Amino acid sequence: MNAMMTPQAQQLHAWVTTANGFEGYKVVRYIGVVRGLTVRSRSVIGQVGAGLQSLFGGNITLYSELCEHARQEAYDLMITHAAQMGANAIIAMRYDATELAQGITEVLAYGTACVIEPA
């Protein structure tokens, strides 16, 4: 979670799910689709390091870290977007990634912003 997030966005972090709701809660208002988008590229140095790691097989940590940072940034942007819209939860959250050009990837986090309350 990004330390630069507003308190509302930080609180919303706990109320994100890939499911269509939260047990014991009901959706009282659907706000709409929210998204966070980031575009990342690998540096030449990173490509060389990852190439060396691939010679030995196993997890290529340089790429894993790049992917994790991209997903976290997209997720944080999505949460910030939802908080700005007045949501207190995000349901049906998903990730998507697209290679825009060789070595340049778009990562998208999206879901449905809503207001929930105990059932």
C-alpha positions, 0 to 999 in steps of 0.5 A: 500500500502506498504511503502517499494515499489518502486515509480514505484510500488506505481504509478502502484497501481492506475492502477489495475483492475479486468476488461479487460481494462481501459476506455479511454486507450488502451493496447499497450503491454501485458507483461504477468501474474504477481503474488504475493503469501503469505502463512499464518497460525493462531497462537495458541493465535489467534485461541483461541481469534477467538474461543472466538469471535465465541461464540458470533457470528458476524464478527470474527475480528481476522480472518478478519484481518488475511485475509486482511493482507494476501490479502494485502501482496499478492497484494503488491507482485503482484504490485512489480512483475509487476513494475519489469517487466516494466508494468504501469497497471494490468488488469484482477486481481484476488485473489485465496486462498487454504488451504494447511494444517489445519490452513495454507492458501496460498493467491495468487493475479494475473493478466495480466501486461501490458503497457497502454496509452491514446486511 
